[in-house]
Amino acid sequence: MANSGVDTKRRRFLIAATSVVGAVGVAPLAYAFLGSMAPSARALAAGAPVEVDVSKIEAGQLTRVLWQGKPVWVVNRTPEMLSNLPSLDNALRDPNSDVLTQQPEYAKNATRSIKPEYVVLVGICTHLGCSPGYRPEVAPADLGAEWKGGWLCACHGSRFDLAGRVYKNVPAATNLVVPPHYYKTDNIVLVGLDGGKA
């Protein structure tokens, strides 16, 4: 017999060892290949939800984050800022936020927010896409005695109150957009997801 001098135990050991070494070598290649199919960190950042810790925002302060390549503002409104909102209704184009594409249903209220003290807005003017400046002061000389805080677009003069509602007789036709968002905890708002549903 031709196979009578073959050590079958050694042959099985060599086959098993070669298989293990081959599998160990293939694993990193497979991992690298599958990893190359995942979106890049930049792509994830461009559309991924963004967390904001509102407990770190002082009263009256605005903080900015980037979501989907757009500036998003989160403002901690003071009780005075909130109490001024209803007095502006007659000066606004859409005080009740009737254009439904401007905000999710849960933000179609007097404060355009989930929690009255915090407003979350996309910081892009609805006229031609400039980013308005935050002007929280009341009655500054350049804006007049009726100004009770909000945003002024330096590009074409559009004005928005502290709920992001647009004034009448300015170029912007609609209120600032409220992006989808929800509170993961009492202090953490997640911008980009609507109650965790998308």
Biotite code that builds the C-alpha atoms (Angstrom):
import biotite.structure as struc

atoms = struc.array([
    struc.Atom([0.000, 0.000, 0.000], chain_id="A", res_id=1, res_name="MET", atom_name="CA", element="C"),
    struc.Atom([1.228, 3.422, -0.918], chain_id="A", res_id=2, res_name="ALA", atom_name="CA", element="C"),
    struc.Atom([-0.220, 5.173, 2.191], chain_id="A", res_id=3, res_name="ASN", atom_name="CA", element="C"),
    struc.Atom([1.213, 2.765, 4.732], chain_id="A", res_id=4, res_name="SER", atom_name="CA", element="C"),
    struc.Atom([4.053, 5.156, 5.699], chain_id="A", res_id=5, res_name="GLY", atom_name="CA", element="C"),
    struc.Atom([1.857, 8.281, 6.047], chain_id="A", res_id=6, res_name="VAL", atom_name="CA", element="C"),
    struc.Atom([1.327, 9.747, 9.511], chain_id="A", res_id=7, res_name="ASP", atom_name="CA", element="C"),
    struc.Atom([-2.408, 10.640, 9.411], chain_id="A", res_id=8, res_name="THR", atom_name="CA", element="C"),
    struc.Atom([-2.333, 12.323, 12.810], chain_id="A", res_id=9, res_name="LYS", atom_name="CA", element="C"),
    struc.Atom([0.390, 14.690, 11.657], chain_id="A", res_id=10, res_name="ARG", atom_name="CA", element="C"),
    struc.Atom([-1.482, 15.366, 8.401], chain_id="A", res_id=11, res_name="ARG", atom_name="CA", element="C"),
    struc.Atom([-4.680, 16.279, 10.326], chain_id="A", res_id=12, res_name="ARG", atom_name="CA", element="C"),
    struc.Atom([-2.682, 18.532, 12.651], chain_id="A", res_id=13, res_name="PHE", atom_name="CA", element="C"),
    struc.Atom([-1.067, 20.360, 9.704], chain_id="A", res_id=14, res_name="LEU", atom_name="CA", element="C"),
    struc.Atom([-4.411, 20.801, 7.942], chain_id="A", res_id=15, res_name="ILE", atom_name="CA", element="C"),
    struc.Atom([-6.005, 22.158, 11.155], chain_id="A", res_id=16, res_name="ALA", atom_name="CA", element="C"),
    struc.Atom([-3.062, 24.500, 11.829], chain_id="A", res_id=17, res_name="ALA", atom_name="CA", element="C"),
    struc.Atom([-3.115, 25.801, 8.237], chain_id="A", res_id=18, res_name="THR", atom_name="CA", element="C"),
    struc.Atom([-6.875, 26.380, 8.469], chain_id="A", res_id=19, res_name="SER", atom_name="CA", element="C"),
    struc.Atom([-6.513, 28.337, 11.733], chain_id="A", res_id=20, res_name="VAL", atom_name="CA", element="C"),
    struc.Atom([-3.695, 30.491, 10.338], chain_id="A", res_id=21, res_name="VAL", atom_name="CA", element="C"),
    struc.Atom([-5.742, 31.114, 7.183], chain_id="A", res_id=22, res_name="GLY", atom_name="CA", element="C"),
    struc.Atom([-8.817, 32.103, 9.189], chain_id="A", res_id=23, res_name="ALA", atom_name="CA", element="C"),
    struc.Atom([-6.765, 34.451, 11.363], chain_id="A", res_id=24, res_name="VAL", atom_name="CA", element="C"),
    struc.Atom([-5.364, 36.060, 8.212], chain_id="A", res_id=25, res_name="GLY", atom_name="CA", element="C"),
    struc.Atom([-8.756, 36.415, 6.525], chain_id="A", res_id=26, res_name="VAL", atom_name="CA", element="C"),
    struc.Atom([-10.481, 37.975, 9.560], chain_id="A", res_id=27, res_name="ALA", atom_name="CA", element="C"),
    struc.Atom([-8.648, 41.359, 9.379], chain_id="A", res_id=28, res_name="PRO", atom_name="CA", element="C"),
    struc.Atom([-9.164, 41.515, 5.628], chain_id="A", res_id=29, res_name="LEU", atom_name="CA", element="C"),
    struc.Atom([-12.889, 40.847, 6.010], chain_id="A", res_id=30, res_name="ALA", atom_name="CA", element="C"),
    struc.Atom([-13.121, 43.441, 8.807], chain_id="A", res_id=31, res_name="TYR", atom_name="CA", element="C"),
    struc.Atom([-11.326, 46.045, 6.673], chain_id="A", res_id=32, res_name="ALA", atom_name="CA", element="C"),
    struc.Atom([-13.501, 45.253, 3.653], chain_id="A", res_id=33, res_name="PHE", atom_name="CA", element="C"),
    struc.Atom([-16.759, 45.490, 5.604], chain_id="A", res_id=34, res_name="LEU", atom_name="CA", element="C"),
    struc.Atom([-15.518, 48.647, 7.365], chain_id="A", res_id=35, res_name="GLY", atom_name="CA", element="C"),
    struc.Atom([-14.884, 50.298, 3.995], chain_id="A", res_id=36, res_name="SER", atom_name="CA", element="C"),
    struc.Atom([-18.567, 49.899, 3.171], chain_id="A", res_id=37, res_name="MET", atom_name="CA", element="C"),
    struc.Atom([-19.696, 51.850, 6.279], chain_id="A", res_id=38, res_name="ALA", atom_name="CA", element="C"),
    struc.Atom([-20.256, 55.619, 5.981], chain_id="A", res_id=39, res_name="PRO", atom_name="CA", element="C"),
    struc.Atom([-17.283, 57.791, 6.881], chain_id="A", res_id=40, res_name="SER", atom_name="CA", element="C"),
    struc.Atom([-17.130, 59.734, 10.145], chain_id="A", res_id=41, res_name="ALA", atom_name="CA", element="C"),
    struc.Atom([-17.676, 62.906, 8.115], chain_id="A", res_id=42, res_name="ARG", atom_name="CA", element="C"),
    struc.Atom([-20.798, 61.473, 6.483], chain_id="A", res_id=43, res_name="ALA", atom_name="CA", element="C"),
    struc.Atom([-22.139, 60.333, 9.839], chain_id="A", res_id=44, res_name="LEU", atom_name="CA", element="C"),
    struc.Atom([-21.514, 63.773, 11.342], chain_id="A", res_id=45, res_name="ALA", atom_name="CA", element="C"),
    struc.Atom([-23.292, 65.460, 8.451], chain_id="A", res_id=46, res_name="ALA", atom_name="CA", element="C"),
    struc.Atom([-26.586, 63.723, 9.124], chain_id="A", res_id=47, res_name="GLY", atom_name="CA", element="C"),
    struc.Atom([-26.271, 62.139, 12.515], chain_id="A", res_id=48, res_name="ALA", atom_name="CA", element="C"),
    struc.Atom([-28.365, 63.428, 15.413], chain_id="A", res_id=49, res_name="PRO", atom_name="CA", element="C"),
    struc.Atom([-26.600, 65.919, 17.691], chain_id="A", res_id=50, res_name="VAL", atom_name="CA", element="C"),
    struc.Atom([-26.856, 65.965, 21.486], chain_id="A", res_id=51, res_name="GLU", atom_name="CA", element="C"),
    struc.Atom([-27.060, 69.279, 23.338], chain_id="A", res_id=52, res_name="VAL", atom_name="CA", element="C"),
    struc.Atom([-26.782, 69.564, 27.125], chain_id="A", res_id=53, res_name="ASP", atom_name="CA", element="C"),
    struc.Atom([-29.223, 72.393, 27.870], chain_id="A", res_id=54, res_name="VAL", atom_name="CA", element="C"),
    struc.Atom([-28.179, 72.524, 31.524], chain_id="A", res_id=55, res_name="SER", atom_name="CA", element="C"),
    struc.Atom([-24.967, 74.227, 30.366], chain_id="A", res_id=56, res_name="LYS", atom_name="CA", element="C"),
    struc.Atom([-26.808, 77.048, 28.572], chain_id="A", res_id=57, res_name="ILE", atom_name="CA", element="C"),
    struc.Atom([-27.198, 80.101, 30.793], chain_id="A", res_id=58, res_name="GLU", atom_name="CA", element="C"),
    struc.Atom([-30.468, 82.058, 30.892], chain_id="A", res_id=59, res_name="ALA", atom_name="CA", element="C"),
    struc.Atom([-30.742, 84.214, 27.781], chain_id="A", res_id=60, res_name="GLY", atom_name="CA", element="C"),
    struc.Atom([-27.805, 82.479, 26.116], chain_id="A", res_id=61, res_name="GLN", atom_name="CA", element="C"),
    struc.Atom([-27.754, 80.915, 22.645], chain_id="A", res_id=62, res_name="LEU", atom_name="CA", element="C"),
    struc.Atom([-25.617, 77.895, 21.810], chain_id="A", res_id=63, res_name="THR", atom_name="CA", element="C"),
    struc.Atom([-24.889, 76.707, 18.290], chain_id="A", res_id=64, res_name="ARG", atom_name="CA", element="C"),
    struc.Atom([-24.417, 73.181, 16.966], chain_id="A", res_id=65, res_name="VAL", atom_name="CA", element="C"),
    struc.Atom([-24.089, 71.818, 13.460], chain_id="A", res_id=66, res_name="LEU", atom_name="CA", element="C"),
    struc.Atom([-26.650, 69.309, 12.187], chain_id="A", res_id=67, res_name="TRP", atom_name="CA", element="C"),
    struc.Atom([-26.813, 68.143, 8.548], chain_id="A", res_id=68, res_name="GLN", atom_name="CA", element="C"),
    struc.Atom([-24.434, 70.960, 7.645], chain_id="A", res_id=69, res_name="GLY", atom_name="CA", element="C"),
    struc.Atom([-26.820, 73.587, 9.039], chain_id="A", res_id=70, res_name="LYS", atom_name="CA", element="C"),
    struc.Atom([-26.437, 75.764, 12.119], chain_id="A", res_id=71, res_name="PRO", atom_name="CA", element="C"),
    struc.Atom([-28.940, 74.901, 14.831], chain_id="A", res_id=72, res_name="VAL", atom_name="CA", element="C"),
    struc.Atom([-29.591, 77.293, 17.699], chain_id="A", res_id=73, res_name="TRP", atom_name="CA", element="C"),
    struc.Atom([-30.703, 76.322, 21.167], chain_id="A", res_id=74, res_name="VAL", atom_name="CA", element="C"),
    struc.Atom([-31.721, 79.243, 23.375], chain_id="A", res_id=75, res_name="VAL", atom_name="CA", element="C"),
    struc.Atom([-32.469, 79.186, 27.082], chain_id="A", res_id=76, res_name="ASN", atom_name="CA", element="C"),
    struc.Atom([-35.210, 81.807, 27.203], chain_id="A", res_id=77, res_name="ARG", atom_name="CA", element="C"),
    struc.Atom([-35.715, 83.785, 30.387], chain_id="A", res_id=78, res_name="THR", atom_name="CA", element="C"),
    struc.Atom([-39.173, 84.254, 31.955], chain_id="A", res_id=79, res_name="PRO", atom_name="CA", element="C"),
    struc.Atom([-39.138, 87.837, 30.624], chain_id="A", res_id=80, res_name="GLU", atom_name="CA", element="C"),
    struc.Atom([-38.397, 86.620, 27.090], chain_id="A", res_id=81, res_name="MET", atom_name="CA", element="C"),
    struc.Atom([-41.291, 84.162, 27.309], chain_id="A", res_id=82, res_name="LEU", atom_name="CA", element="C"),
    struc.Atom([-43.694, 86.743, 28.729], chain_id="A", res_id=83, res_name="SER", atom_name="CA", element="C"),
    struc.Atom([-42.934, 89.096, 25.798], chain_id="A", res_id=84, res_name="ASN", atom_name="CA", element="C"),
    struc.Atom([-43.869, 86.562, 23.107], chain_id="A", res_id=85, res_name="LEU", atom_name="CA", element="C"),
    struc.Atom([-47.692, 87.007, 23.145], chain_id="A", res_id=86, res_name="PRO", atom_name="CA", element="C"),
    struc.Atom([-47.376, 90.810, 22.937], chain_id="A", res_id=87, res_name="SER", atom_name="CA", element="C"),
    struc.Atom([-45.781, 90.470, 19.490], chain_id="A", res_id=88, res_name="LEU", atom_name="CA", element="C"),
    struc.Atom([-48.562, 88.479, 17.793], chain_id="A", res_id=89, res_name="ASP", atom_name="CA", element="C"),
    struc.Atom([-50.010, 91.492, 15.927], chain_id="A", res_id=90, res_name="ASN", atom_name="CA", element="C"),
    struc.Atom([-46.583, 92.347, 14.472], chain_id="A", res_id=91, res_name="ALA", atom_name="CA", element="C"),
    struc.Atom([-45.953, 88.842, 13.126], chain_id="A", res_id=92, res_name="LEU", atom_name="CA", element="C"),
    struc.Atom([-46.787, 87.305, 9.758], chain_id="A", res_id=93, res_name="ARG", atom_name="CA", element="C"),
    struc.Atom([-47.624, 83.840, 11.140], chain_id="A", res_id=94, res_name="ASP", atom_name="CA", element="C"),
    struc.Atom([-47.947, 84.091, 14.934], chain_id="A", res_id=95, res_name="PRO", atom_name="CA", element="C"),
    struc.Atom([-49.694, 80.700, 15.237], chain_id="A", res_id=96, res_name="ASN", atom_name="CA", element="C"),
    struc.Atom([-47.180, 78.845, 13.052], chain_id="A", res_id=97, res_name="SER", atom_name="CA", element="C"),
    struc.Atom([-49.869, 77.748, 10.631], chain_id="A", res_id=98, res_name="ASP", atom_name="CA", element="C"),
    struc.Atom([-47.374, 76.733, 7.922], chain_id="A", res_id=99, res_name="VAL", atom_name="CA", element="C"),
    struc.Atom([-46.971, 73.130, 9.072], chain_id="A", res_id=100, res_name="LEU", atom_name="CA", element="C"),
    struc.Atom([-43.645, 72.520, 7.301], chain_id="A", res_id=101, res_name="THR", atom_name="CA", element="C"),
    struc.Atom([-41.964, 74.991, 9.672], chain_id="A", res_id=102, res_name="GLN", atom_name="CA", element="C"),
    struc.Atom([-42.081, 72.775, 12.739], chain_id="A", res_id=103, res_name="GLN", atom_name="CA", element="C"),
    struc.Atom([-43.083, 69.330, 13.961], chain_id="A", res_id=104, res_name="PRO", atom_name="CA", element="C"),
    struc.Atom([-46.585, 69.075, 15.403], chain_id="A", res_id=105, res_name="GLU", atom_name="CA", element="C"),
    struc.Atom([-45.253, 69.061, 18.994], chain_id="A", res_id=106, res_name="TYR", atom_name="CA", element="C"),
    struc.Atom([-43.711, 72.515, 18.418], chain_id="A", res_id=107, res_name="ALA", atom_name="CA", element="C"),
    struc.Atom([-46.852, 74.121, 16.963], chain_id="A", res_id=108, res_name="LYS", atom_name="CA", element="C"),
    struc.Atom([-47.616, 76.107, 20.087], chain_id="A", res_id=109, res_name="ASN", atom_name="CA", element="C"),
    struc.Atom([-47.118, 79.612, 21.478], chain_id="A", res_id=110, res_name="ALA", atom_name="CA", element="C"),
    struc.Atom([-43.447, 79.006, 22.298], chain_id="A", res_id=111, res_name="THR", atom_name="CA", element="C"),
    struc.Atom([-42.694, 76.721, 19.296], chain_id="A", res_id=112, res_name="ARG", atom_name="CA", element="C"),
    struc.Atom([-40.969, 74.301, 21.639], chain_id="A", res_id=113, res_name="SER", atom_name="CA", element="C"),
    struc.Atom([-41.324, 71.159, 23.719], chain_id="A", res_id=114, res_name="ILE", atom_name="CA", element="C"),
    struc.Atom([-40.134, 72.882, 26.889], chain_id="A", res_id=115, res_name="LYS", atom_name="CA", element="C"),
    struc.Atom([-41.113, 76.568, 26.909], chain_id="A", res_id=116, res_name="PRO", atom_name="CA", element="C"),
    struc.Atom([-37.751, 77.793, 28.209], chain_id="A", res_id=117, res_name="GLU", atom_name="CA", element="C"),
    struc.Atom([-35.753, 76.120, 25.398], chain_id="A", res_id=118, res_name="TYR", atom_name="CA", element="C"),
    struc.Atom([-36.270, 76.836, 21.731], chain_id="A", res_id=119, res_name="VAL", atom_name="CA", element="C"),
    struc.Atom([-34.478, 74.801, 19.042], chain_id="A", res_id=120, res_name="VAL", atom_name="CA", element="C"),
    struc.Atom([-34.264, 76.433, 15.599], chain_id="A", res_id=121, res_name="LEU", atom_name="CA", element="C"),
    struc.Atom([-32.425, 75.973, 12.315], chain_id="A", res_id=122, res_name="VAL", atom_name="CA", element="C"),
    struc.Atom([-30.346, 79.144, 12.089], chain_id="A", res_id=123, res_name="GLY", atom_name="CA", element="C"),
    struc.Atom([-31.020, 79.887, 8.437], chain_id="A", res_id=124, res_name="ILE", atom_name="CA", element="C"),
    struc.Atom([-33.187, 82.782, 7.255], chain_id="A", res_id=125, res_name="CYS", atom_name="CA", element="C"),
    struc.Atom([-36.155, 81.565, 5.249], chain_id="A", res_id=126, res_name="THR", atom_name="CA", element="C"),
    struc.Atom([-35.639, 84.331, 2.685], chain_id="A", res_id=127, res_name="HIS", atom_name="CA", element="C"),
    struc.Atom([-32.340, 83.555, 0.952], chain_id="A", res_id=128, res_name="LEU", atom_name="CA", element="C"),
    struc.Atom([-30.442, 81.367, 3.402], chain_id="A", res_id=129, res_name="GLY", atom_name="CA", element="C"),
    struc.Atom([-28.298, 83.825, 5.372], chain_id="A", res_id=130, res_name="CYS", atom_name="CA", element="C"),
    struc.Atom([-27.744, 83.186, 9.076], chain_id="A", res_id=131, res_name="SER", atom_name="CA", element="C"),
    struc.Atom([-29.422, 85.909, 11.166], chain_id="A", res_id=132, res_name="PRO", atom_name="CA", element="C"),
    struc.Atom([-27.673, 87.447, 14.160], chain_id="A", res_id=133, res_name="GLY", atom_name="CA", element="C"),
    struc.Atom([-28.932, 86.890, 17.699], chain_id="A", res_id=134, res_name="TYR", atom_name="CA", element="C"),
    struc.Atom([-30.187, 90.132, 19.225], chain_id="A", res_id=135, res_name="ARG", atom_name="CA", element="C"),
    struc.Atom([-31.657, 89.304, 22.665], chain_id="A", res_id=136, res_name="PRO", atom_name="CA", element="C"),
    struc.Atom([-31.634, 92.883, 23.983], chain_id="A", res_id=137, res_name="GLU", atom_name="CA", element="C"),
    struc.Atom([-34.923, 94.784, 24.380], chain_id="A", res_id=138, res_name="VAL", atom_name="CA", element="C"),
    struc.Atom([-35.465, 98.082, 22.525], chain_id="A", res_id=139, res_name="ALA", atom_name="CA", element="C"),
    struc.Atom([-31.938, 98.733, 21.199], chain_id="A", res_id=140, res_name="PRO", atom_name="CA", element="C"),
    struc.Atom([-31.505, 102.072, 19.430], chain_id="A", res_id=141, res_name="ALA", atom_name="CA", element="C"),
    struc.Atom([-30.959, 100.494, 15.985], chain_id="A", res_id=142, res_name="ASP", atom_name="CA", element="C"),
    struc.Atom([-34.044, 98.239, 16.152], chain_id="A", res_id=143, res_name="LEU", atom_name="CA", element="C"),
    struc.Atom([-36.561, 100.495, 17.888], chain_id="A", res_id=144, res_name="GLY", atom_name="CA", element="C"),
    struc.Atom([-38.648, 100.529, 21.033], chain_id="A", res_id=145, res_name="ALA", atom_name="CA", element="C"),
    struc.Atom([-40.889, 97.663, 19.873], chain_id="A", res_id=146, res_name="GLU", atom_name="CA", element="C"),
    struc.Atom([-38.013, 95.162, 19.587], chain_id="A", res_id=147, res_name="TRP", atom_name="CA", element="C"),
    struc.Atom([-38.243, 92.555, 22.362], chain_id="A", res_id=148, res_name="LYS", atom_name="CA", element="C"),
    struc.Atom([-35.379, 90.319, 21.338], chain_id="A", res_id=149, res_name="GLY", atom_name="CA", element="C"),
    struc.Atom([-34.909, 87.858, 18.521], chain_id="A", res_id=150, res_name="GLY", atom_name="CA", element="C"),
    struc.Atom([-32.887, 87.560, 15.328], chain_id="A", res_id=151, res_name="TRP", atom_name="CA", element="C"),
    struc.Atom([-32.040, 90.098, 12.651], chain_id="A", res_id=152, res_name="LEU", atom_name="CA", element="C"),
    struc.Atom([-30.875, 88.967, 9.234], chain_id="A", res_id=153, res_name="CYS", atom_name="CA", element="C"),
    struc.Atom([-28.175, 91.388, 8.113], chain_id="A", res_id=154, res_name="ALA", atom_name="CA", element="C"),
    struc.Atom([-28.497, 90.290, 4.466], chain_id="A", res_id=155, res_name="CYS", atom_name="CA", element="C"),
    struc.Atom([-31.947, 91.749, 3.767], chain_id="A", res_id=156, res_name="HIS", atom_name="CA", element="C"),
    struc.Atom([-33.375, 92.881, 7.106], chain_id="A", res_id=157, res_name="GLY", atom_name="CA", element="C"),
    struc.Atom([-35.721, 90.028, 7.974], chain_id="A", res_id=158, res_name="SER", atom_name="CA", element="C"),
    struc.Atom([-36.629, 89.915, 11.668], chain_id="A", res_id=159, res_name="ARG", atom_name="CA", element="C"),
    struc.Atom([-37.680, 87.002, 13.848], chain_id="A", res_id=160, res_name="PHE", atom_name="CA", element="C"),
    struc.Atom([-38.867, 86.986, 17.457], chain_id="A", res_id=161, res_name="ASP", atom_name="CA", element="C"),
    struc.Atom([-37.492, 84.720, 20.208], chain_id="A", res_id=162, res_name="LEU", atom_name="CA", element="C"),
    struc.Atom([-39.739, 81.873, 19.036], chain_id="A", res_id=163, res_name="ALA", atom_name="CA", element="C"),
    struc.Atom([-38.364, 82.179, 15.492], chain_id="A", res_id=164, res_name="GLY", atom_name="CA", element="C"),
    struc.Atom([-41.596, 83.721, 14.171], chain_id="A", res_id=165, res_name="ARG", atom_name="CA", element="C"),
    struc.Atom([-41.162, 86.155, 11.285], chain_id="A", res_id=166, res_name="VAL", atom_name="CA", element="C"),
    struc.Atom([-42.284, 89.772, 11.466], chain_id="A", res_id=167, res_name="TYR", atom_name="CA", element="C"),
    struc.Atom([-44.611, 91.323, 8.885], chain_id="A", res_id=168, res_name="LYS", atom_name="CA", element="C"),
    struc.Atom([-43.216, 93.503, 6.091], chain_id="A", res_id=169, res_name="ASN", atom_name="CA", element="C"),
    struc.Atom([-39.827, 91.807, 5.845], chain_id="A", res_id=170, res_name="VAL", atom_name="CA", element="C"),
    struc.Atom([-38.430, 89.724, 2.951], chain_id="A", res_id=171, res_name="PRO", atom_name="CA", element="C"),
    struc.Atom([-38.687, 86.344, 4.728], chain_id="A", res_id=172, res_name="ALA", atom_name="CA", element="C"),
    struc.Atom([-42.092, 84.787, 4.160], chain_id="A", res_id=173, res_name="ALA", atom_name="CA", element="C"),
    struc.Atom([-42.057, 82.067, 6.802], chain_id="A", res_id=174, res_name="THR", atom_name="CA", element="C"),
    struc.Atom([-40.928, 81.441, 10.356], chain_id="A", res_id=175, res_name="ASN", atom_name="CA", element="C"),
    struc.Atom([-37.564, 79.861, 11.129], chain_id="A", res_id=176, res_name="LEU", atom_name="CA", element="C"),
    struc.Atom([-37.661, 76.071, 10.944], chain_id="A", res_id=177, res_name="VAL", atom_name="CA", element="C"),
    struc.Atom([-37.858, 73.983, 14.117], chain_id="A", res_id=178, res_name="VAL", atom_name="CA", element="C"),
    struc.Atom([-35.897, 70.786, 13.433], chain_id="A", res_id=179, res_name="PRO", atom_name="CA", element="C"),
    struc.Atom([-37.038, 67.401, 14.718], chain_id="A", res_id=180, res_name="PRO", atom_name="CA", element="C"),
    struc.Atom([-35.815, 66.930, 18.263], chain_id="A", res_id=181, res_name="HIS", atom_name="CA", element="C"),
    struc.Atom([-36.695, 65.356, 21.582], chain_id="A", res_id=182, res_name="TYR", atom_name="CA", element="C"),
    struc.Atom([-35.404, 65.208, 25.139], chain_id="A", res_id=183, res_name="TYR", atom_name="CA", element="C"),
    struc.Atom([-33.489, 62.009, 25.949], chain_id="A", res_id=184, res_name="LYS", atom_name="CA", element="C"),
    struc.Atom([-33.266, 63.178, 29.558], chain_id="A", res_id=185, res_name="THR", atom_name="CA", element="C"),
    struc.Atom([-34.319, 66.333, 31.390], chain_id="A", res_id=186, res_name="ASP", atom_name="CA", element="C"),
    struc.Atom([-31.129, 68.055, 30.235], chain_id="A", res_id=187, res_name="ASN", atom_name="CA", element="C"),
    struc.Atom([-30.153, 66.360, 26.961], chain_id="A", res_id=188, res_name="ILE", atom_name="CA", element="C"),
    struc.Atom([-31.951, 67.312, 23.772], chain_id="A", res_id=189, res_name="VAL", atom_name="CA", element="C"),
    struc.Atom([-31.288, 65.208, 20.670], chain_id="A", res_id=190, res_name="LEU", atom_name="CA", element="C"),
    struc.Atom([-31.522, 67.297, 17.498], chain_id="A", res_id=191, res_name="VAL", atom_name="CA", element="C"),
    struc.Atom([-32.310, 65.303, 14.371], chain_id="A", res_id=192, res_name="GLY", atom_name="CA", element="C"),
    struc.Atom([-34.676, 62.656, 15.702], chain_id="A", res_id=193, res_name="LEU", atom_name="CA", element="C"),
    struc.Atom([-38.353, 63.014, 16.354], chain_id="A", res_id=194, res_name="ASP", atom_name="CA", element="C"),
    struc.Atom([-39.010, 61.205, 19.637], chain_id="A", res_id=195, res_name="GLY", atom_name="CA", element="C"),
    struc.Atom([-36.550, 58.520, 18.591], chain_id="A", res_id=196, res_name="GLY", atom_name="CA", element="C"),
    struc.Atom([-38.669, 57.645, 15.555], chain_id="A", res_id=197, res_name="LYS", atom_name="CA", element="C"),
    struc.Atom([-36.703, 59.611, 12.899], chain_id="A", res_id=198, res_name="ALA", atom_name="CA", element="C"),
])
